[in-house]
Amino acid sequence: LDDPNTTLDARIQILCKDYPAEYKTNYMPSLLKLSPCEYTEAKLLSDLQSALDYYKNSFEIKCSN
C-alpha cells in the first residue's frame, strides 16, 4: 500500500475488499484458535478497523459499502 507505484485502483481493491476478506476468513479464525486467551473477535475486528481507517485516511479512500 505504501509503495508509490501502487495505483489508486489497487489500493481500493486491497482496502475495501481483499484485506478485510482475508483477515476475517483466514487470519482471525487462525489467531483465535491459536491464542484464544489473548484475543477476542471484538478486539481483532477493532484492530482491523483501526488499520483500515489509517490507510483509508492516508490515501483518501472511501469504500462503497
CORUR-V629362 format. One record per residue. SS is DSSP state (H for helix, E for strand, - for the rest). Layout:
BEGIN
SS ; SS
END
This chain:
BEGIN
- ; - ; - ; - ; - ; - ; - ; H ; H ; H ; H ; H ; H ; H ; H ; H ; H ; H ; H ; H ; H ; H ; H ; H ; H ; H ; H ; H ; H ; H ; H ; H ; H ; H ; - ; - ; - ; - ; - ; - ; H ; H ; H ; H ; H ; H ; H ; H ; H ; H ; H ; H ; H ; H ; H ; H ; H ; H ; H ; - ; - ; - ; - ; - ; -
END
